[in-house]
Structures are given as C-alpha cells and as structure tokens.
Amino acid sequence: MITMDNIIREGHPTLRKVAAEVPLPASAEDSKILNELLEYVINSQNPEIAEKYGLRPGIGLAAPQINVSKRMIAVHLKDENDELYSYALFNPKIISHSIKKSYLTTGEGCLSVDRAVPGYVPRYSKIKVKGTTLEGEEVIVKLKGLPAICFQHEIDHLNGVMFYDHINEEDPFAEPDNAIPIER
C-alpha cells in the first residue's frame, strides 16, 4: 500500500524527468504499481483510512510521484454532476484539446508539494485522453471541468512539469485569457 512516505516531494530529480513509456501488455510489476496508485487515491478520500494511515487526500497520482519514472496515472473524482471518473491508465496522452481554457478558482495542490502555491493554473477546458487500462483495453476519455484539469495535472507529471510552472509569475491571480473559472 502506498502511503505519504512513498511520495517524493518537490526538488526530487524524478519529478523533473520525462517518464518512459510502459511496454504493453504491461508486466505484472507495472500493473501492480498502477493498481496501487489508484488504491492510494481512493483510500485517501476515505476519512477513516486516510486518518489511520496519515494519507493526504488526493484526486490523482502519477507514477513519478512515487519515484517510478514511467507513464502511469490514476485519478478518482466526481464532476459537478456527481459522475465518477475513476481511471488507472498506462501511457495516457492528450490527443485533442479545446482552445478555450479553464482554471480552478482555489488554485491547484499536489501531493508532492507540501506548501500552498497561490495562483491560477490555466488548463484546457476540454480534452480527449487516450490510454490503456489495467485490463489492457485502449480507451478514449472525453473530459471537461475538474476531471479535465486533474488529468492534465497528472499527465504533466509524466513530462516533468509541476502545476506551478503554469502560474503567471508577475500576477499569479491574473485571470487567464479566454478561460472558464471552475469552482471546487
């Protein structure tokens, strides 16, 4: 089981590396790691389990965050209509995106960042992601709102990008052009 002790923090070199593609079909070891990423995110949202194991709540986790430089992400969250998005994907890739942007009005956080980083993080408001599930099925997922933001945050980790790299340094709370604010 992954705990906060397994999650590396900002400054660790793995967080700035471009992660390697996962050879498919996935090995038993890679499948186990991806399954544990999803398990962490689900457990971290359960108050009893989170308290028992000292888990910080999260809606997504990428393999580089546990010092595994491979292209794997897990997300588990609900959108504004209470629809559940629970995915564990190998080699996720954004295959199309909107011109319009969105951002979280509360800013973003990260399990690998132990401090608040104020500012708006511009993201695409709609994306299509292609990836391979734990069962080996190729899927294409259409996303908008918070799920789209979460997927982009996690895919950034696979490319060595941290969320605060997107924040406008001069004016962190400048509303991004052509962007929809997302309340969380």
Secondary structure, 3 states (H helix, E strand, C coil): CCCHHHCCCCCCHHHHCCCECCCCCCCHHHHHHHHHHHHHHHHHCCHHHHHHHCCCCCCEEEHHHHCCCECEEEEEEECCCCCEEEEEEEEEEEEEECCCEEEECCCCCCCCCCCCCCCCCCEECEEEEEEECCCCCEEEEEEEHHHHHHHHHHHHHHCCCCHHHHCCCCCCCCCCCCEEEECC
